[in-house]
Amino acid sequence: MATQDVFSAEELARLRGFPEINRAELIRYFTLTGADEAFVRQFRRERNVLGVAVQLCTLPWLGFVPDEVALAPEPAVGRLSQRLGIAMGELRGYGEREQTRTEHLREVAGYAGWRSMDTDEWKDLDEFLFARAMEHDSPKLLFRLACEYLLSSRVIRPGVILLLRRVAAARARARTETWTQVKHLLSDRRCAELDLLLVPDAYLGRTPLAWLGVGPTSSSPAAVKAELEKLAYLRRLDAHTLDLSMLPAERRRFLAGVGRRLTGQALQRREPERRYPVLLTLLSQSAVDVLDETLLLFDQAISGREAAAKQKVADSLAERAKGGANRRQLLDDPDHRARHRDRRRADRRHAAHQRRPGPDARRVGRAPRAVAA
């Protein structure tokens, strides 16, 4: 990305000028102490006094002073105007000569303990940006981090374009360092395997890169099988043995995210120094992610079966309890008890009738006694 393409024209204008100010910032930054007032009153002419006061308060607020000092927020100028007893209109004529404004800023920085960029400051900033670029690749984020670093170090922020050039140099240096750290892992065989990730596979119906990026949508047996196939594929590529600990964790996550976001064709168009680190980190991260997904699916499947079994047992117990309740309800019914009692009596009479001998049996039993008589 070209330096001038990072920010739009409107964004560049905002970065170079005064933003809106809120009440907290107004009180914090645009309140002059007695020493501050004595410092600004040593300048001749009222417009210079007010202009230097605006620069003195703006420097710790923004980390730099915009060229158009007269365009400072009206509430801020009004607050200083009231404190110094100088009309706000005096500021309009301040800074007509750039040299005057620059000299005043130099004196303000010396009084407030701020420094301008020099060789050592640029070197420290470059090292800071390189360390951050190994973790983040967004130029806007790196620019904001650089501004915060300079502000905390009490170093006056240079121009936007100069700072963006340093950001671009840090990003390029981070890419070179990444390649240097991982190129020993890239044998000819591994490079060929990585390139195959970007080629459509007839069996999969897509590139292996896209296939690895599709996660499960349920914990069904088919989903578990699909994740196991991915895991076996990654194991064949020895993805689980890749050691990328030489790269910061944030750098690895960033590169893996690039691999998931870009298509196979987009990665193929990248030079090897940028393509292979992305694919390596993506393989390594996928090996971890797929294993975690597989274990999670197994856990969900087992939990689902266990929950279904518990529900089945609960339903069975509820059915049995319902049957017992029905029986108790019948036993508590008076009509049912009466019918049950009558049925038991009828059963006893029937049983007694069955045990009683018939008339023929009784005659046979008496005949022998008659003969004996």
MONOR-V998121 format. One record per pair of residues at least 24 apart in sequence whose ideal C-beta (glycine too) atoms are under 6 Angstrom apart, sorted by the first residue. I is the first residue (numbers start at 0). GAP is how many residues later the second one is. If there is no record, write none. Layout:
i->I gap->GAP
i->I gap->GAP
This chain:
i->2 gap->161
i->2 gap->162
i->2 gap->165
i->5 gap->133
i->5 gap->158
i->14 gap->145
i->16 gap->49
i->17 gap->48
i->17 gap->53
i->17 gap->54
i->17 gap->55
i->20 gap->52
i->20 gap->55
i->25 gap->49
i->28 gap->28
i->28 gap->32
i->29 gap->27
i->29 gap->46
i->29 gap->49
i->31 gap->51
i->38 gap->72
i->45 gap->40
i->45 gap->44
i->46 gap->43
i->46 gap->46
i->46 gap->47
i->49 gap->36
i->49 gap->40
i->49 gap->41
i->50 gap->43
i->51 gap->52
i->52 gap->27
i->54 gap->50
i->54 gap->53
i->55 gap->52
i->62 gap->87
i->62 gap->88
i->62 gap->94
i->63 gap->92
i->63 gap->93
i->64 gap->40
i->68 gap->25
i->68 gap->26
i->112 gap->41
i->113 gap->40
i->113 gap->42
i->114 gap->40
i->115 gap->40
i->116 gap->41
i->120 gap->34
i->128 gap->37
i->128 gap->41
i->129 gap->40
i->129 gap->43
i->132 gap->37
i->132 gap->38
i->132 gap->41
i->133 gap->40
i->133 gap->114
i->133 gap->117
i->134 gap->113
i->134 gap->115
i->134 gap->116
i->136 gap->117
i->138 gap->28
i->141 gap->25
i->142 gap->24
i->177 gap->99
i->178 gap->94
i->180 gap->65
i->180 gap->66
i->181 gap->95
i->181 gap->98
i->185 gap->90
i->192 gap->44
i->193 gap->82
i->193 gap->85
i->197 gap->66
i->197 gap->69
i->197 gap->70
i->206 gap->57
i->208 gap->55
i->211 gap->74
i->212 gap->47
i->218 gap->78
i->218 gap->81
i->218 gap->82
i->222 gap->74
i->223 gap->73
i->226 gap->66
i->226 gap->67
i->229 gap->60
i->230 gap->59
i->230 gap->63
i->233 gap->53
i->238 gap->44
i->238 gap->48
i->239 gap->47
i->241 gap->42
i->243 gap->40
i->251 gap->29
i->254 gap->26
i->255 gap->25
i->255 gap->26
i->255 gap->29
